[in-house]
Amino acid sequence: MPDRLRELPSVDRLATAVARAELADRRAALLAGADDEVDLVARARARLRPSLRPVLNATGVIVHTNLGRAPLAGAARAAVAAAAAGYGNLELDLATGERTSRHDHVAGLLCELTGAAAAAVVNNCAAAVLLAVSALAGRGREVVVSRGQLIEIGGGFRMPEVIEQAGARLVEVGTTNRTRLGDYRAALGPDTGAILRAHPSNFRTVGFVEEVAIEPLCALGVPVIDDVGSGVLSDDLAVLAGEPPVRRSVRAGAAVVAFSGDKLLGGPQAGILVGTQEAVAACRRHPLARAVRIDKLSLAALEATLALYRDPEHARRALPVLAMLTADDAELRARSARLAEATGGEVVDAVGRVGGGALPLLELPGPAVAIAPGPSGADALAAALRTGDPAVVARIEDGRVLLDPRTLAPDELEPAAAAVRAALAAG
C-alpha cells in the first residue's frame, strides 16, 4: 500500500497538467472566434473524471448495446479481478510446462453445454463469422446464402461485406421473403465452400414467408455455418422461444455454430464457435484467428459464466440477464413502489425490451416509475440524470421521465432515487 500511495501524482503536477490542457483548449477556441462564457473549473473537473463510467440502466432495455450489453454475474466479476491481479496460465500447461491454447480454458465447458465436438472463442460474434467463412470457404470458394438472410448487424456491418472480406464469393438464393431447400440444392457445385445461415436477430419478416430449417440444410452434405446470434443455452425458457438454441444447430450437424457471449448468454463480449472437430480446427489454425483472439479478462469472465450453466436453475438467478428476463411481477412492483416513494413519482404500466438485437418483437410488460419533470421539461431532466453522479439513463414517454426497475438491481434503487431528487432540486 505505501508503494501504491507513492505512485499517485502530486496535486501540483495533476492540477498543472489539467489546467494547461484546459487553457490551451480555451485559447484555441477564443482565437477561432468563440464568445461564449465557459466555466473552466467545471471543465477541468470533468477532464479529471474517467471517460468510461458506471451507469445505472433505468431504460428497461436489458441487453443495452450502448451501455455495455450484459452485466456480469458475481462469479464472472470475481474471475476478472483474479485474472487482472497478476499473471496466469493463459497459454501454459502447468503440469507439463508446455505451451497450450487459450481456447482450452473454455472448450471443454462449451462442448459439455452444447454437445459439440470442438470449440473456440474470439473477441465477438462478427469476428467468429468472419473467421468461420475465411477458414471454410475462403480463397475464392462460394458461400451460399438466402437473400432473406443478407442482413446488416450493428455498426453497419453487412453480411455480403463480411463474405467479401473473407475472400469468398457470395451466391444468393431464394427471395427476400421465401427461400426453399431446392434453391440451396440448385446452387451447390464443385466450388461451394459452405452454406451460411444467418439469424435475423434485430428484425423479423412476417406474413408470406418461408425459410429452411437447420436440419435439412445440414443434410445437403456441405459444411453449414450457422450464425445464431444471441447465444441461447437456456433453451427451456419460454421467453427465449423466439431465438434459435445453440444445441439444436449442433445436433443438426452444423460445421460451425457462431454466437455471442454478451447477449442472451449473459457473459462478456466474445464470439463463440462450436461444431465439428475438422471445422473448428480449421478456424483455430487460420491466420485470422490471432488477429481476433480473445483477451485474458474476457476469457476469465466467459469461463465463469459458462460454469454457471451447469446448474440451469442457479444460472437463472445468478446471471443478471436471465434474472431480468424472468423477473417476477410482484418483485418488480415492490421495486417500483420503493422507487416511487423515494422520488415522488407515480407507478405506471410500461413495456421493457430485450435489446441487443434479440427478440425484437418481444414486449416485457411491467411497472415503471414516471417522474414529472417540472418546467424545464423531460429532455432537460433526462440530460441531468445522464450527466449526474451516478449517471442514470432513463427513457421519456408522454412528456415524463420513466425509470424501469427491471434493469435496476435492488441495491441501485436508492442511488437512482437520490440522483432523481438531486436533478429535480437543481431545476
C-alpha positions in Angstrom: 0.0 0.0 0.0 2.8 2.6 0.8 4.3 1.9 -2.7 0.9 2.4 -4.4 0.3 5.6 -2.4 3.7 6.9 -3.5 2.8 6.3 -7.2 -0.1 8.7 -7.0 0.7 12.0 -8.8 1.1 15.1 -6.7 -1.7 17.6 -6.5 0.5 20.3 -8.1 1.5 18.0 -11.0 -2.1 16.8 -11.7 -3.6 20.3 -11.4 -1.0 21.9 -13.6 -1.4 19.3 -16.3 -5.2 19.7 -16.4 -5.1 23.5 -16.2 -2.6 23.7 -19.1 -4.8 21.4 -21.2 -8.0 23.4 -20.4 -6.3 26.8 -21.0 -4.9 25.5 -24.3 -8.3 24.4 -25.5 -9.9 27.7 -24.4 -7.2 29.8 -26.0 -7.7 27.9 -29.3 -11.5 28.4 -29.1 -11.1 32.2 -28.5 -8.7 32.5 -31.4 -11.3 30.7 -33.5 -13.9 33.3 -32.6 -15.7 31.8 -29.6 -17.5 34.4 -27.5 -19.4 32.1 -25.0 -18.9 32.0 -21.3 -17.1 28.9 -20.0 -16.6 27.5 -16.5 -13.0 26.4 -16.7 -13.1 24.9 -13.2 -16.1 22.7 -14.1 -14.4 21.7 -17.4 -11.2 20.8 -15.5 -13.2 18.7 -13.1 -14.9 16.9 -16.0 -11.5 16.2 -17.6 -10.3 14.5 -14.4 -13.2 12.2 -14.4 -12.7 8.8 -16.2 -14.4 8.7 -19.6 -15.7 5.1 -19.1 -18.0 5.3 -16.1 -20.6 3.1 -14.4 -24.2 3.8 -15.4 -27.5 2.9 -13.8 -29.7 1.5 -16.5 -33.3 2.6 -15.9 -34.3 2.2 -19.5 -35.9 -1.3 -19.3 -33.7 -2.5 -22.2 -31.9 -5.5 -20.8 -29.1 -6.1 -23.3 -28.4 -2.4 -24.0 -25.6 -2.2 -26.5 -24.8 1.4 -25.8 -24.5 0.6 -22.1 -22.2 -2.4 -22.5 -24.8 -5.1 -23.0 -24.9 -7.9 -20.4 -23.9 -7.0 -16.8 -21.7 -9.8 -15.5 -22.6 -12.3 -12.7 -20.8 -12.0 -9.4 -18.7 -15.1 -10.3 -17.6 -13.6 -13.6 -16.7 -10.3 -11.9 -14.6 -12.2 -9.4 -12.9 -14.1 -12.1 -12.0 -10.9 -14.0 -10.5 -9.4 -10.8 -8.4 -12.5 -10.2 -7.1 -12.6 -13.7 -6.3 -8.9 -13.7 -4.4 -9.1 -10.4 -1.3 -10.8 -11.8 0.0 -13.5 -14.1 -2.0 -16.6 -15.1 -1.7 -19.8 -17.1 -3.3 -18.3 -20.2 -1.3 -20.4 -22.6 0.7 -22.7 -20.3 0.1 -26.2 -19.2 1.1 -26.1 -15.5 1.6 -29.9 -15.4 3.9 -30.2 -18.3 5.3 -26.7 -18.7 4.3 -26.8 -22.4 2.6 -24.0 -24.3 -1.1 -24.6 -24.8 -4.1 -22.8 -26.5 -6.2 -20.2 -24.6 -9.2 -21.8 -26.2 -8.7 -24.8 -24.0 -9.9 -23.0 -20.9 -13.5 -22.9 -22.2 -13.6 -25.5 -24.9 -14.4 -28.4 -22.6 -17.2 -26.4 -21.0 -18.6 -25.4 -24.3 -18.6 -28.9 -25.6 -20.3 -30.1 -22.4 -23.0 -27.5 -22.6 -23.7 -27.7 -26.3 -22.9 -31.2 -27.3 -20.4 -30.1 -29.8 -17.2 -32.0 -30.6 -14.9 -28.9 -30.5 -15.0 -25.2 -29.6 -13.0 -22.0 -30.0 -13.5 -18.4 -28.9 -12.7 -15.0 -30.4 -13.4 -11.4 -29.5 -17.0 -11.1 -30.8 -19.6 -12.8 -33.0 -18.9 -10.8 -36.1 -15.3 -12.0 -35.9 -16.4 -15.5 -35.3 -18.5 -15.5 -38.5 -15.7 -13.8 -40.5 -13.2 -16.4 -39.2 -15.5 -19.4 -40.0 -16.2 -18.2 -43.5 -12.5 -17.5 -44.1 -11.5 -20.9 -42.8 -14.1 -23.0 -44.6 -14.8 -21.0 -47.8 -12.0 -18.5 -48.3 -9.7 -18.2 -51.3 -12.5 -17.6 -53.8 -14.8 -20.5 -53.0 -18.6 -20.0 -52.9 -20.7 -19.2 -49.9 -24.5 -19.9 -50.4 -26.8 -17.5 -48.5 -30.6 -16.9 -48.7 -31.5 -13.4 -49.9 -33.6 -13.1 -46.8 -30.5 -13.5 -44.6 -28.2 -11.0 -46.2 -28.6 -8.9 -43.0 -26.9 -5.9 -41.6 -25.7 -6.1 -38.0 -24.9 -3.3 -35.6 -22.4 -0.6 -36.7 -23.3 -1.0 -40.4 -21.6 -4.4 -40.9 -23.3 -6.3 -43.7 -23.2 -10.0 -44.4 -22.2 -9.6 -48.1 -19.2 -7.4 -47.0 -18.2 -10.0 -44.3 -18.1 -12.7 -47.0 -16.1 -10.4 -49.3 -13.6 -9.7 -46.6 -13.2 -13.4 -46.1 -12.1 -13.8 -49.7 -15.2 -15.9 -50.6 -17.8 -15.5 -53.4 -21.4 -14.8 -52.4 -24.1 -16.9 -54.1 -27.6 -15.6 -53.3 -30.5 -18.0 -53.4 -34.3 -17.6 -53.0 -36.0 -14.3 -52.4 -36.3 -11.8 -49.6 -39.3 -13.5 -48.1 -39.2 -17.1 -49.3 -36.3 -19.5 -49.7 -36.8 -23.2 -50.2 -34.5 -26.2 -49.8 -34.5 -26.7 -53.6 -33.0 -23.2 -54.0 -30.0 -24.2 -51.9 -29.7 -27.6 -53.7 -29.7 -26.0 -57.1 -26.9 -23.6 -56.1 -24.4 -26.3 -54.9 -21.5 -27.1 -57.0 -17.8 -28.1 -57.0 -16.8 -24.6 -55.9 -19.2 -24.5 -52.9 -17.3 -24.0 -49.7 -20.2 -23.6 -47.3 -23.8 -22.6 -46.7 -24.1 -19.7 -44.4 -27.3 -19.4 -42.3 -27.7 -16.1 -40.5 -30.4 -15.5 -37.9 -32.1 -12.1 -38.4 -31.6 -11.1 -34.8 -32.7 -7.4 -34.9 -35.8 -7.7 -37.2 -38.5 -10.2 -38.3 -40.1 -10.8 -41.7 -43.7 -11.9 -41.2 -46.6 -12.9 -43.5 -45.9 -14.7 -46.7 -42.6 -16.1 -45.7 -40.7 -19.4 -45.8 -37.2 -20.4 -44.7 -35.3 -23.7 -44.4 -34.7 -25.2 -41.0 -31.2 -26.1 -40.0 -31.7 -29.9 -40.1 -32.5 -30.2 -43.9 -29.7 -27.7 -44.6 -27.1 -29.8 -42.9 -28.4 -32.9 -44.8 -27.3 -31.4 -48.1 -23.8 -32.6 -47.5 -21.8 -29.4 -47.5 -20.5 -27.5 -44.4 -23.1 -25.2 -42.8 -22.0 -22.2 -40.8 -24.9 -21.2 -38.6 -24.8 -17.7 -37.1 -27.4 -18.0 -34.4 -26.7 -14.6 -32.9 -27.5 -14.2 -29.2 -26.3 -17.5 -27.8 -29.3 -19.2 -26.2 -28.2 -22.0 -23.8 -31.3 -21.8 -21.6 -33.4 -23.3 -24.4 -36.2 -24.3 -22.0 -37.1 -20.8 -21.1 -40.4 -19.8 -22.7 -39.4 -16.2 -23.0 -36.5 -17.2 -25.3 -38.5 -19.4 -27.6 -38.1 -16.9 -30.5 -34.3 -17.3 -30.6 -32.5 -20.3 -32.1 -31.0 -22.6 -29.5 -27.3 -23.5 -29.9 -27.9 -27.1 -29.1 -30.3 -27.6 -31.9 -27.9 -26.5 -34.5 -25.1 -28.7 -33.1 -27.4 -31.7 -33.1 -28.4 -31.0 -36.7 -24.7 -31.3 -37.7 -23.7 -27.7 -38.5 -20.0 -27.5 -39.1 -19.7 -24.3 -37.1 -22.3 -22.6 -34.9 -21.4 -19.0 -34.0 -22.9 -16.9 -31.3 -22.3 -14.0 -28.9 -21.1 -14.2 -25.3 -22.5 -10.8 -24.2 -26.2 -11.1 -25.2 -28.6 -13.7 -24.0 -25.7 -15.9 -22.8 -25.2 -13.2 -20.2 -21.4 -13.1 -20.3 -18.6 -10.8 -21.6 -18.1 -9.7 -25.2 -17.0 -12.8 -27.0 -17.5 -14.7 -30.3 -18.0 -18.4 -29.7 -17.6 -21.1 -32.3 -18.7 -24.7 -31.6 -19.0 -27.6 -34.1 -17.1 -30.4 -35.7 -13.5 -31.2 -34.9 -12.5 -30.6 -38.5 -14.2 -27.3 -39.0 -13.2 -25.8 -35.6 -9.6 -26.9 -36.1 -9.6 -25.1 -39.4 -10.8 -21.9 -37.6 -8.2 -22.3 -34.9 -5.3 -22.6 -37.3 -6.4 -19.9 -39.7 -4.0 -16.8 -39.6 -7.0 -14.5 -38.9 -7.6 -16.3 -35.6 -4.7 -14.5 -33.9 -6.0 -11.1 -35.1 -9.4 -11.7 -33.5 -8.4 -13.6 -30.4 -10.0 -13.1 -27.0 -8.1 -11.4 -24.2 -7.5 -13.0 -20.8 -10.0 -10.9 -18.9 -12.9 -11.7 -21.2 -11.8 -15.3 -21.2 -11.9 -15.5 -17.4 -15.4 -13.9 -17.3 -16.6 -16.3 -20.0 -15.3 -19.4 -18.2 -17.1 -18.4 -15.0 -20.3 -17.6 -16.9 -20.4 -20.9 -18.7 -19.7 -22.8 -15.4 -22.9 -21.3 -14.0 -24.9 -23.1 -16.8 -24.0 -26.5 -15.3 -26.9 -25.7 -12.9 -29.6 -24.1 -15.0 -31.8 -23.1 -12.1 -28.8 -21.4 -10.4 -27.9 -19.7 -13.7 -31.3 -18.1 -14.0 -30.8 -16.4 -10.6 -27.1 -15.7 -10.9 -26.9 -14.3 -14.4 -28.4 -10.7 -14.4 -29.7 -11.0 -18.0 -31.7 -14.2 -17.2 -32.9 -12.8 -13.9 -34.2 -9.6 -15.6 -35.9 -11.6 -18.3 -37.7 -13.8 -15.8 -38.3 -11.2 -13.1 -41.4 -11.8 -11.0 -44.1 -9.1 -11.5 -44.6 -8.9 -7.7 -40.9 -8.2 -7.2 -40.9 -5.6 -9.9 -43.9 -3.8 -8.4 -42.3 -3.8 -5.0 -39.2 -2.2 -6.5 -41.4 0.3 -8.3 -43.2 1.2 -5.1 -39.9 1.8 -3.3 -38.6 4.0 -6.2 -41.8 6.0 -6.4 -41.9 6.7 -2.7 -38.2 7.8 -2.8 -38.7 10.1 -5.8 -42.3 11.3 -5.6 -43.0 9.6 -8.9 -46.0 7.6 -10.0 -46.1 3.8 -10.7 -47.4 3.2 -14.2 -47.6 0.3 -16.6 -44.8 0.1 -19.1 -43.1 -2.2 -21.6 -39.4 -3.3 -21.4 -37.3 -4.8 -24.2 -34.7 -7.5 -24.5 -32.4 -5.3 -26.6 -29.0 -6.2 -28.2 -30.7 -7.2 -31.5 -32.5 -10.1 -29.8 -36.3 -10.9 -29.9 -37.2 -7.5 -31.4 -40.9 -8.2 -31.3 -41.0 -9.4 -27.7 -42.6 -7.0 -25.1 -41.9 -7.3 -21.4 -44.8 -5.7 -19.6 -44.3 -4.5 -16.1 -44.4 -1.4 -13.9 -42.2 1.6 -14.1 -42.0 4.9 -12.2 -43.0 8.1 -14.1 -41.3 11.3 -12.9 -42.9 14.7 -13.7 -40.0 16.8 -15.0 -41.1 20.2 -13.9 -41.0 23.4 -16.1 -37.6 22.5 -17.7 -39.2 19.5 -19.4 -38.4 15.8 -19.8 -35.4 16.2 -22.1 -33.7 18.5 -19.5 -34.3 16.1 -16.6 -33.1 13.1 -18.6 -29.9 15.0 -19.5 -29.4 16.0 -15.9 -29.7 12.4 -14.9 -27.3 11.2 -17.6 -24.6 13.8 -16.5 -25.0 13.3 -12.8 -23.1 11.2 -10.4 -24.1 8.4 -10.6 -25.2 8.6 -14.2 -28.7 7.4 -14.7 -30.0 6.6 -18.2 -33.8 6.6 -18.4 -36.4 6.9 -21.2 -39.1 9.5 -22.0 -42.7 8.7 -22.6 -45.7 11.1 -22.8 -43.6 14.1 -21.5 -42.4 12.3 -18.4 -39.2 10.5 -17.5 -39.6 6.8 -16.9 -37.5 4.7 -14.6 -37.9 0.9 -15.2 -36.9 -1.2 -12.2 -36.4 -4.3 -14.4 -32.9 -3.2 -15.3 -32.1 -1.7 -11.9 -30.6 -4.0 -9.3 -32.2 -3.8 -5.8 -29.1 -2.0 -4.5 -29.3 0.5 -7.3 -32.7 1.8 -6.4 -31.6 4.3 -3.7 -28.7 5.7 -5.7 -31.1 6.1 -8.7 -33.7 7.8 -6.5 -31.0 10.1 -5.0 -29.9 11.1 -8.5 -33.5 12.0 -9.4 -34.0 14.1 -6.2 -30.8 15.9 -6.9 -31.7 16.6 -10.5 -35.2 17.9 -9.6 -33.8 20.1 -6.8 -31.3 21.6 -9.3 -34.1 22.5 -11.6 
